[in-house]
Amino acid sequence: MSLVFAGVCSHAPGITGRAHLADPAVKDEFHAQFHRFGEAMRATKPDAVIVIAAEHFANFFMNNMPAYAIGMADSYEGPIEDPKWLGIEKHTIPGDAALSQRLIREVMQTVDVAYAEEWKFDHGIMVPLNFLTPNFDTKVIPVNINCQGPPLTPLHRAWAFGEALRRACDKVPERIALVGTGGISHWPATPDSGKVNAEWDAEFMRRWCANDREALLSQADYGDEATYREAGQGGFEIRTFLSVAAAARGKGEIFHMKAIPIFAVTCTAATMSVV
């Protein structure tokens, strides 16, 4: 079994960029758990980390918006944002083009996926890496699920994409960690920025931890209209969480899940057993 770790986490830029504005005790508690999340991942000794994110028009725009894309380069650069704003210095992050290509070829057997030999990392990847691989020395394979430009990929297809990633990981000898980043409820770049729906978040994560496929794919609860109404446009990023659940197949454990308004999101870190 080559998938050795699975988890999900928030990627809001305020986690690092506005850390100095948060209540120190609240910030320190979250950062400590985020670091513990990273330590749990590193303890599995992965050769590479697949980071499934929802990049924010940094590399893909509406003139060319793939439903799914996987990076296929030997190195990447980030953050694309101002380092002073994000609180993370620019880095060159190692990739593995050959490994990416092997994974892409297998994913393509069931899911059409784009690939990119150039990719600038934005906060959707760089904020998690700040805690997952603080030395930025672990190979990273970036993955994007379109969560920002409608029409969005259907929820059941995000699940199928996760299943394809799992199959691909199991066919390579390398040890692979899989991390989905985003959400949960948040209203980025709107007058409601800082608002969260704690009840919606808690119920979604309960279903995620149970790996309840039917409940997680409920159109009544998590279709685009329902999600936009209850969780904002940032809630569309649940697709990355769904893919991880489909790939891992196990049960989840929450390290941290608490609303921190200055970070504009319910700050979350959770692992899922790989079975």
TATA-V620989 format. One line per field, one symbol per residue. ss: DSSP state (h for helix, s for strand, l for the rest). burial: + if it has 16 or more other ideal C-beta (glycine too) atoms within 10 Angstrom, else -. Layout:
ss: ???
burial: ???
//
This chain:
ss: llsssssssllllhhhhlhhhllhhhhhhhhhhhhhhhhhhhhllllsssssslllllllsllslllsssslllssssllllhhhhllllssssllhhhhhhhhhhhllllllssslllsslhhhhhhhhhhllllllssssssslllllllllhhhhhhhhhhhhhhhhlllllssssssllllllllllllllllhhhhhhhhhhhhhllhhhhllhhhhlhhhhhhhhlhhhhhhhhhhhhhhhhsssssssssssshhhlssssssssssl
burial: -++++++++++++++++++--+---++--++-+++-++-+++---+++++++++++-+++----+++++++++--+-++++----+++--+-++++--++-+++-++---+-++++--+++++++++++++++--+-+++++++++++---++-+-+++++++++++++--+--++++++++++++++----+++++--++--++-+++-+----++----+-+--+--++++++++++++++++++++--+-+++++++-+++++++++++-+-
//
